Amino acid sequence: MSQNFEFLIPILIVLAFGLLIFTITYFNDKNIILRKLSKIKHKRITQFRTDELTKVSGKVLKVSQPFLAPLSKRKCVAYIFEVKQRVSSGKSSHWKTLVKKEDMQDFFLEQNGELVMIKPSRENRNYVSYMVEDKNIKSGSFKDPSPEFKKVLDDFGIKSENWLGFNKTLKYSERIIEIGETITVAGIAKWKILKEPIEGYSFSKIAALESNKNHKLIITDYPGAMKPLDRGW
């Protein structure tokens, strides 16, 4: 009996490890969003039907003054950026978040000359999103921070060296939705009467994707969320 149990221990460890990896992967933000999107039909903007759950891919256009990403300095309508430091605790170490900021503003999606209005709100939590990492950079014992990275650290009052004058192990990651980038958005389709004209847009009505009590807006720039025919718009 004991010999059989000893034989089973490695198998159980492997199975437990495999289950852990599967759980982490299956329930990460990207895969949760992709599963939700896979259940929603792609539509051309001209095919929108009021109050129908719909997804569309198109190019991002600004509604107002866009954000400027801290490191890449690219114009964007959404960002998530973090600065982390590697810190030691006894025999182990971990990444400690020093700064994390995110925001998203109203924007248009353009598809074949048609526009759809997207109005995400962090205050109302009316959307979920997944953004691909666009930029990351590190500094450490044998690597000084680049001038661009040093400027970001200075802007947030983060010192790149410890009290002995050695470089801290720091890393920065940046995820953005850039002006002109092709992304996918899902929501409840609406048609809105324009109170004021939009420059370059000649119609009196505009499509919109909105949230309701059952469905939040879903926003992602992950290429796998786009319909193959949509790529290259």
ABEGO torsion letter per residue (X at the ends): XAAAAAAAAAAAAAAAAAAAAAAAAAABAAAAAAAAAAABBBBBAAABBBGBBBBBBBBBBBABBBBBBAAAGBBBABBBBBBBBBBBBEABBBBBBABBBBBBBBBBBBBGGBBBBBBBBAAAGABBBBBBBABBBBBBAABBBBAAAAAAAAAAGBBABBAAGBBBBBBBBBBBBBBGBBBBBBBBBBBBBBABBBBGBABABBBBBBBBAABBBBBBABAAABBAAABGX
